[in-house]
Amino acid sequence: MTSSSSPGTSQAATPFTAPAPALTFERLLLVGTGALHAWQLPTWVSWLRMTYPRLDLRTVITRSAERFVARQALTALGGRETLVDEWPPDTDTGAGAFHVELAQWADAVLVYPATVNFISRYATGIADTPVLLALQCLQAPVAVAPCLPPGADRSETVRTHLATLSAQKNVVVVPTVPGLSVTTGRDDARVPPPMPAVVEQLQARHTALRTETA
C-alpha cells in the first residue's frame, strides 16, 4: 500500500507484502486521530495481528477519528475493545486513572495518523485527554506519524511543533510522504508512510533507548 492511496484504489490490497522488522517490545498502544487516513487502521491492525501474533495491542481513537473508522471494526480485528480518548464518567470505578494505566502499560506508542491538532496539543503540553496526559507521563518510545493537509508542512507553527516533538528523547516523528488530498484531487497532502516503515522507526527508537539505559 502506498501512502497516497485512497478508499477504493487497487493499492489498498497490498500492505501485507511489506517487510516487517523484529520487535523487542511486547505491548503497543496504537492511537488513531481524526485524519482521513484513519480509514486505513483496520488494515494496519490486521497487519499487526498477523505479523506479530504475540504482540499485545491496544487501540484508542479520538472522537473525531470515529468519522472515518468504526470502533467496532477495530475491536473485532484487534481482539480487544477499542476505546475512545476521553475521560470515563465520574460514576465509573477508577475514573480519572485511565491515563496512568495507559502510561504504565505501554512499552511503545504509535500515533497513526496524527493530525495537526493532536500534534500541536502534544507538543505544547496540553493534556486534556487520557492519551495526551499519558504521553506526558511515560518514557516509552513514541512514534508520531503526521497526516498534514495541503500547505500545513510549510506552516512555521506546525514545523515548530514537529521540531519540539523530535527534540524529545523518546519521540520519533516519522517523515511524511506525498499523498492524495481528496479536496484538491492532487498529491499535495503529506501523509504517513505504510505501517511497516513506521514500526521500523518505532523499533529503532526503542532499541536506542534501551541502549542508553543499559
C-alpha positions as CSV (number, residue, x, y, z in Angstrom):
1,M,0.0,0.0,0.0
2,T,1.3,3.4,-0.8
3,S,0.5,6.4,1.4
4,S,-1.2,8.2,-1.4
5,S,-3.8,5.5,-1.8
6,S,-7.4,6.3,-1.0
7,P,-10.5,4.2,-0.4
8,G,-11.4,2.1,-3.4
9,T,-7.9,2.1,-5.0
10,S,-6.2,-1.1,-6.0
11,Q,-3.2,-0.2,-3.9
12,A,-5.2,-0.9,-0.7
13,A,-4.9,-4.6,-1.2
14,T,-1.1,-4.9,-0.9
15,P,0.0,-4.0,2.7
16,F,0.9,-7.5,3.8
17,T,3.7,-7.9,1.3
18,A,5.9,-5.2,3.0
19,P,8.8,-6.5,5.1
20,A,8.4,-6.3,8.9
21,P,11.1,-5.6,11.5
22,A,11.5,-7.8,14.5
23,L,10.2,-6.2,17.7
24,T,11.8,-6.0,21.1
25,F,8.7,-4.6,22.8
26,E,5.7,-6.6,23.9
27,R,2.9,-4.0,24.4
28,L,1.9,-1.5,21.8
29,L,-0.6,1.3,22.2
30,L,-1.9,2.4,18.8
31,V,-3.6,5.8,18.8
32,G,-5.7,7.0,15.8
33,T,-6.7,10.6,15.4
34,G,-9.2,12.3,13.2
35,A,-7.5,12.4,9.8
36,L,-8.9,10.7,6.7
37,H,-6.1,8.2,6.8
38,A,-7.7,6.7,9.9
39,W,-9.8,4.7,7.4
40,Q,-6.6,2.5,7.0
41,L,-6.5,1.5,10.6
42,P,-8.5,-1.7,10.2
43,T,-6.0,-2.9,7.6
44,W,-3.0,-2.0,9.7
45,V,-4.5,-3.5,12.9
46,S,-4.9,-6.8,10.9
47,W,-1.4,-6.5,9.6
48,L,0.0,-6.0,13.2
49,R,-2.0,-9.0,14.5
50,M,-0.9,-11.3,11.6
51,T,2.7,-10.2,11.6
52,Y,3.2,-10.1,15.4
53,P,0.8,-12.7,16.9
54,R,2.5,-12.3,20.3
55,L,2.2,-8.5,20.4
56,D,-0.2,-7.2,23.0
57,L,-2.0,-4.5,21.1
58,R,-4.4,-1.9,22.4
59,T,-6.1,0.7,20.2
60,V,-7.5,4.1,21.3
61,I,-9.1,6.5,18.9
62,T,-10.1,10.1,19.3
63,R,-13.8,11.1,19.0
64,S,-13.0,12.8,15.6
65,A,-11.4,9.7,14.3
66,E,-14.8,8.0,14.5
67,R,-15.8,10.0,11.5
68,F,-13.5,7.8,9.4
69,V,-13.3,4.4,11.2
70,A,-15.6,2.3,13.3
71,R,-14.6,1.2,16.8
72,Q,-16.5,-2.0,16.3
73,A,-14.3,-2.9,13.3
74,L,-11.1,-2.2,15.2
75,T,-12.4,-4.1,18.2
76,A,-13.2,-7.2,16.1
77,L,-9.8,-7.1,14.2
78,G,-7.7,-6.1,17.2
79,G,-9.0,-8.7,19.6
80,R,-9.8,-6.3,22.4
81,E,-12.1,-3.4,22.9
82,T,-11.1,-0.2,21.1
83,L,-11.7,2.8,23.4
84,V,-12.3,6.5,22.8
85,D,-9.7,9.0,24.1
86,E,-12.0,10.7,26.6
87,W,-12.3,10.6,30.4
88,P,-14.5,7.9,31.9
89,P,-17.7,9.1,33.5
90,D,-17.3,10.2,37.1
91,T,-19.5,7.3,38.2
92,D,-17.1,4.7,36.9
93,T,-14.8,3.0,39.3
94,G,-11.2,4.3,38.9
95,A,-12.4,7.3,36.9
96,G,-9.5,9.7,36.2
97,A,-6.8,6.9,36.3
98,F,-7.1,5.8,32.7
99,H,-4.0,7.9,31.7
100,V,-1.9,6.3,34.5
101,E,-2.9,2.8,33.4
102,L,-2.0,3.6,29.8
103,A,1.3,5.2,30.6
104,Q,2.3,2.3,32.8
105,W,1.1,-0.4,30.4
106,A,2.6,0.7,27.1
107,D,6.1,-0.5,26.1
108,A,5.7,1.7,22.9
109,V,3.1,4.1,21.5
110,L,2.3,4.7,17.8
111,V,0.1,7.7,16.8
112,Y,-1.2,6.9,13.3
113,P,-2.4,9.1,11.8
114,A,-1.5,12.2,13.8
115,T,-3.5,15.4,12.9
116,V,-2.2,18.9,13.2
117,N,-4.5,19.4,16.1
118,F,-3.1,16.4,18.0
119,I,0.5,17.3,17.2
120,S,0.0,20.9,18.4
121,R,-1.6,19.8,21.7
122,Y,1.0,17.1,22.3
123,A,4.0,19.5,21.6
124,T,2.6,22.3,23.8
125,G,1.9,20.0,26.7
126,I,-1.9,20.2,26.6
127,A,-3.1,17.1,28.4
128,D,-6.9,17.3,28.3
129,T,-7.5,13.7,27.3
130,P,-6.2,10.4,28.8
131,V,-3.9,9.7,25.8
132,L,-2.3,13.2,25.8
133,L,-1.8,13.1,29.5
134,A,-0.3,9.6,29.3
135,L,2.1,10.8,26.7
136,Q,3.4,13.4,29.1
137,C,3.9,10.8,31.8
138,L,5.7,8.0,30.0
139,Q,9.3,7.3,29.0
140,A,8.4,4.6,26.4
141,P,9.2,5.3,22.8
142,V,6.5,7.2,20.8
143,A,6.3,7.3,17.0
144,V,4.2,10.1,15.6
145,A,3.1,9.7,12.0
146,P,1.8,13.1,10.9
147,C,-1.0,13.5,8.4
148,L,-1.0,17.1,7.1
149,P,-3.4,18.8,4.7
150,P,-2.0,20.7,1.7
151,G,0.2,23.6,2.8
152,A,0.5,22.6,6.5
153,D,4.0,21.3,6.0
154,R,5.1,24.8,5.2
155,S,3.5,26.3,8.3
156,E,6.1,27.7,10.7
157,T,3.9,26.8,13.6
158,V,3.5,23.2,12.5
159,R,7.2,22.9,11.8
160,T,7.9,24.3,15.3
161,H,5.6,21.8,17.0
162,L,7.1,18.9,15.0
163,A,10.6,20.1,15.9
164,T,9.6,20.2,19.6
165,L,8.4,16.7,19.5
166,S,11.5,15.5,17.6
167,A,13.7,17.0,20.3
168,Q,12.2,14.7,22.9
169,K,14.5,11.7,23.5
170,N,11.7,9.2,23.4
171,V,9.8,10.6,20.4
172,V,10.4,9.9,16.7
173,V,8.5,12.0,14.2
174,V,8.1,9.8,11.1
175,P,8.8,11.7,7.8
176,T,5.7,12.1,5.7
177,V,5.3,11.2,2.0
178,P,3.2,12.9,-0.7
179,G,-0.4,11.8,-0.6
180,L,-3.7,12.5,-2.2
181,S,-5.8,15.3,-0.9
182,V,-9.5,14.4,-1.5
183,T,-10.2,18.1,-1.5
184,T,-7.8,19.2,-4.2
185,G,-7.6,15.9,-6.1
186,R,-3.8,16.3,-6.2
187,D,-0.9,14.6,-4.3
188,D,-0.3,17.8,-2.3
189,A,-1.0,16.4,1.2
190,R,1.7,15.0,3.4
191,V,0.6,11.6,4.8
192,P,2.2,8.8,6.9
193,P,4.2,6.1,5.1
194,P,2.9,2.5,5.3
195,M,2.8,0.9,8.8
196,P,5.9,-1.3,8.3
197,A,8.1,1.7,7.8
198,V,6.6,3.4,10.9
199,V,7.0,0.3,13.1
200,E,10.6,0.1,11.9
201,Q,11.3,3.6,13.2
202,L,9.5,2.9,16.4
203,Q,11.5,-0.2,17.0
204,A,14.8,1.7,16.3
205,R,13.9,4.3,18.9
206,H,13.0,1.5,21.4
207,T,16.4,-0.1,20.7
208,A,18.2,3.3,21.2
209,L,16.5,4.0,24.5
210,R,17.4,0.5,25.8
211,T,21.0,1.0,24.8
212,E,21.2,4.3,26.6
213,T,19.8,2.8,29.8
214,A,21.9,-0.4,29.7
